[in-house]
Amino acid sequence: MVTYRSPGRTVFEIINYTLFALFGLMIVLPFLNVIATSLSSARAIAQNEVLFWPVDFYPQAYKTILTSPVFLTSLRNTVFISLLGTFLTMTVALCAGYALASKHFPIPRIALVFALIPMYFSGGLIPFFVVVNKYGLNNSIFSLVLPFVVSVFYVLIFRNVIKGLPEEIMQSAEIDGASEPTILFRIVFPLILPTVMAFTIFTAVNFWNSWFSVLMFIRDQTKWTLQYMLRDLYMSPQFTGTTAGGGMTADDPVNLHPMNIMFAALICTVAPIIVIYPFLQRYFIHGIIVGAVKG
């Protein structure tokens, strides 16, 4: 079947594909440069010979990173706060959104306004630090999770999604004697699973990338996250290749350049997200568009 395309449409598609290709290259090429630099020798890096392919292939930086107690401890902390923070955030948002969407909730409008106030107005960074400190969470791993569990935006999203479900589903469950937790987790939850999974990805990546909360609350190196370890690695003025930031010792300081360690740590930090994302992509895409379709 032959379809007619106007010249304007053809020009539009050419420009569109060209811009998308350039945008893709802007993302991929720097990433390739990071990988190539992490796998190149110190001599090649010092002489600016590395572009998008390793020069004098030398993977020693990855051995240094993956055997470093600092990296392994930071990885363990990051996985812990990502799992715990994501579970608590999604549980609170789902339960609160269901409560606000329920017809049995006594004061939905007042509760909605009460929830919106902290979404638009914040007490400021110093009062936030004082409150966290007063609760005894300073220099605690839980200070990286508990103050960030409640997301009003997520609550409102789940409220709107649940209100969009047919009321007959919940009513039939009530007639059959189902309790509110049963309705929520056995009936509502499967229906809005794509939305839940999409925001689960958002939340997990947000906790995985947290570093500013570590800067505010953590004083002990054993409670660092991966992102804060990267920051310390980058900011360390004493880093010459023999020690990286908080005590990462290079096995071969002569052939290792500081950028070897830094970029290898960067790749090791983002690799888990890159590996996991393709398996969750279908939920992510469905969850994003599900609220944009009527009918």
C-alpha positions as a printed Julia matrix, in Angstrom:
295×3 Matrix{Float64}:
   0.0    0.0    0.0
   1.44   3.33  -1.11
   0.84   6.26   1.23
   1.28   9.88   0.24
   3.52  12.07   2.36
   3.58  15.77   1.88
   6.96  17.52   1.55
   6.32  19.27   4.86
   5.77  15.94   6.6
   8.96  14.51   5.13
  11.0   17.54   6.23
   9.48  17.33   9.7
  10.41  13.64  10.07
  13.98  14.26   8.88
  14.44  17.1   11.38
  12.75  15.09  14.12
  14.92  11.98  13.63
  18.06  14.1   13.31
  17.37  15.9   16.6
  16.63  12.64  18.38
  19.82  11.09  16.99
  21.87  14.08  18.2
  20.18  13.93  21.59
  20.99  10.22  21.84
  24.63  10.85  20.94
  24.84  13.57  23.6
  23.87  10.92  26.16
  25.8    7.91  24.84
  29.14   9.49  23.87
  30.03  10.93  27.32
  29.12   7.58  28.85
  31.4    5.78  26.4
  34.18   8.22  27.26
  33.76   7.45  30.96
  33.97   3.7   30.31
  37.0    4.11  28.03
  38.81   6.31  30.54
  38.19   3.87  33.39
  39.79   1.09  31.33
  42.8    3.03  30.0
  46.31   3.4   31.34
  47.52   6.39  33.33
  49.86   7.38  30.49
  47.05   7.48  27.92
  44.83   9.54  30.22
  47.61  11.98  31.09
  48.34  12.54  27.4
  44.63  12.95  26.5
  44.68  10.01  24.11
  41.41   8.48  25.32
  38.21   9.28  23.47
  35.59   6.55  23.1
  37.76   3.43  23.17
  40.22   2.27  25.88
  43.89   2.94  25.19
  46.41   0.49  26.7
  43.62  -1.6   28.22
  44.06  -1.6   32.01
  41.09  -2.68  34.22
  42.96  -2.47  37.54
  40.77   0.42  38.71
  37.73  -1.87  38.88
  39.63  -4.33  41.09
  40.6   -1.43  43.36
  36.99  -0.24  43.6
  35.31  -3.63  43.99
  37.71  -4.75  46.72
  37.61  -1.47  48.63
  35.91  -1.64  52.07
  34.68   1.94  51.53
  32.88   1.02  48.31
  31.43  -2.22  49.66
  30.16  -0.53  52.82
  28.66   2.34  50.81
  27.03  -0.15  48.45
  25.49  -2.04  51.36
  24.16   1.2   52.88
  22.76   2.38  49.54
  20.96  -0.91  48.9
  19.54  -0.86  52.44
  18.17   2.69  52.32
  16.88   2.19  48.76
  14.93  -0.94  49.68
  13.66   0.34  53.03
  12.92   3.87  51.78
  11.1    2.64  48.68
   9.0    0.16  50.67
   8.0    2.71  53.32
   7.37   5.52  50.82
   5.15   3.43  48.58
   3.3    1.88  51.53
   2.55   5.27  53.1
   1.57   6.85  49.77
  -0.67   3.93  48.79
  -2.44   3.75  52.15
  -2.88   7.52  52.41
  -4.07   7.79  48.82
  -6.6    5.02  49.38
  -7.85   6.68  52.57
  -8.33  10.04  50.83
 -10.12   8.35  47.94
 -12.45   6.35  50.19
 -16.05   7.5   50.49
 -15.93   6.51  54.17
 -13.22   9.07  55.0
 -14.93  11.69  57.21
 -13.1   14.9   56.28
 -11.57  14.41  52.79
 -11.41  18.1   51.82
  -9.81  19.23  55.08
  -7.31  16.39  54.95
  -6.49  17.22  51.31
  -5.8   20.87  52.16
  -3.74  19.81  55.17
  -1.68  17.56  52.89
  -1.19  20.26  50.25
   0.22  22.88  52.65
   3.64  21.21  53.21
   3.78  20.44  49.48
   3.9   24.14  48.63
   5.36  25.64  51.8
   8.5   24.37  53.51
   9.88  25.27  56.91
  13.4   25.57  55.51
  16.59  23.57  55.72
  17.67  24.62  59.23
  14.31  23.79  60.91
  14.36  20.48  59.03
  17.81  19.69  60.43
  16.74  20.72  63.95
  13.66  18.46  63.84
  15.65  15.46  62.61
  18.29  16.11  65.27
  15.66  16.41  68.02
  14.33  12.97  67.15
  17.79  11.52  67.72
  18.38  10.58  64.09
  21.58  12.59  63.64
  24.42  10.33  62.44
  21.93   7.46  62.06
  21.36   5.49  58.86
  17.63   6.03  59.41
  18.08   9.78  58.99
  18.55   9.01  55.3
  15.15   7.29  55.11
  12.54   8.35  57.68
  12.47  12.14  56.99
  11.78  11.44  53.3
   9.15   8.71  53.58
   6.06  10.91  53.08
   5.57  12.23  49.55
   2.43  14.34  49.21
   2.76  14.24  45.43
   2.63  10.44  45.43
  -0.34  10.48  47.81
  -2.29  12.76  45.47
  -1.4   10.65  42.44
  -2.6    7.45  44.1
  -5.73   9.2   45.36
  -6.66  10.31  41.85
  -5.87   6.91  40.31
  -7.92   5.04  42.93
 -10.84   7.48  42.58
 -10.8    6.73  38.86
 -11.53   3.04  39.48
 -15.17   1.85  39.17
 -16.89   2.11  42.55
 -18.75  -1.14  41.89
 -15.52  -3.1   42.39
 -15.01  -1.83  45.93
 -18.73  -2.04  46.71
 -18.93  -5.69  45.67
 -15.93  -6.45  47.88
 -17.62  -4.71  50.83
 -20.79  -6.74  50.24
 -18.7   -9.92  50.36
 -17.36  -8.81  53.77
 -13.84  -7.75  52.73
 -12.03  -5.44  55.12
 -10.35  -2.21  54.02
  -6.81  -3.72  53.96
  -8.15  -6.63  51.92
  -9.78  -4.29  49.4
  -6.65  -2.21  49.15
  -4.02  -4.93  48.76
  -6.02  -7.67  47.01
  -8.31  -5.66  44.74
  -7.09  -2.08  44.3
  -3.36  -2.79  44.31
  -3.39  -5.22  41.32
  -5.51  -2.76  39.32
  -3.07   0.12  39.79
   0.1   -2.01  39.71
   1.62  -0.22  36.67
   1.31   3.15  38.43
   2.76   1.71  41.63
   5.71   0.21  39.75
   6.4    3.47  37.9
   6.61   5.45  41.12
   8.55   2.63  42.77
  11.24   3.15  40.14
  11.21   6.91  40.74
  11.51   6.41  44.49
  14.23   3.77  44.33
  16.38   5.89  42.0
  15.84   8.91  44.25
  17.08   7.02  47.33
  19.9    5.43  45.33
  21.14   8.88  44.28
  20.87  10.5   47.71
  23.96  12.28  48.96
  22.88  15.65  50.38
  21.14  14.0   53.34
  24.43  12.21  54.08
  26.2   15.56  54.02
  23.7   16.96  56.53
  23.26  14.12  58.99
  26.08  11.57  58.73
  29.46  11.93  60.45
  30.57   8.31  60.27
  32.24   6.99  57.1
  30.69   3.55  57.6
  27.25   5.11  56.92
  28.09   6.75  53.6
  26.11   6.08  50.42
  27.6    5.45  47.0
  26.82   8.94  45.75
  28.45  10.56  48.75
  31.47   8.3   48.29
  31.7    9.56  44.7
  31.48  13.14  45.93
  34.24  12.53  48.46
  36.31  10.84  45.77
  35.92  13.84  43.47
  36.42  16.5   46.15
  39.42  14.91  47.86
  42.41  17.22  47.24
  44.85  14.59  48.54
  43.82  12.04  45.93
  46.91  11.3   43.86
  46.26   7.71  42.84
  47.57   6.01  45.96
  44.55   6.85  48.09
  41.09   7.68  46.9
  38.93   9.74  49.17
  38.17   7.82  52.33
  40.99   5.33  52.24
  40.68   3.55  48.89
  44.19   2.25  48.3
  45.32   1.59  44.75
  47.25  -1.63  44.15
  49.29  -0.04  41.36
  49.56   3.73  41.97
  52.1    4.18  39.19
  49.82   2.96  36.38
  46.56   4.19  37.89
  45.4    7.72  37.18
  42.94   9.46  39.55
  40.37   9.47  36.74
  40.7    5.67  36.5
  39.42   5.3   40.05
  36.85   8.06  39.77
  35.26   6.82  36.53
  35.42   3.16  37.56
  33.56   4.08  40.76
  31.03   6.0   38.68
  30.37   2.99  36.44
  30.07   0.65  39.43
  27.57   3.06  41.0
  25.21   3.39  38.02
  25.56  -0.21  36.77
  22.88  -1.71  39.1
  20.27   0.82  37.93
  21.17   0.23  34.27
  20.89  -3.55  34.73
  17.57  -3.46  36.59
  15.76  -0.8   34.53
  15.1   -2.89  31.36
  13.18  -5.46  33.41
  10.93  -2.73  34.86
  10.61  -0.61  31.72
   7.21  -1.96  30.67
   5.74  -1.04  34.07
   7.4    2.36  33.9
   5.97   3.26  30.48
   2.5    1.9   31.28
   2.4    3.66  34.64
   3.34   7.0   33.09
   0.68   6.95  30.36
  -2.14   5.22  32.25
  -3.37   8.49  33.76
  -3.25  10.31  30.44
  -5.81   8.09  28.67
  -9.54   8.6   29.08
 -12.18   6.08  28.17
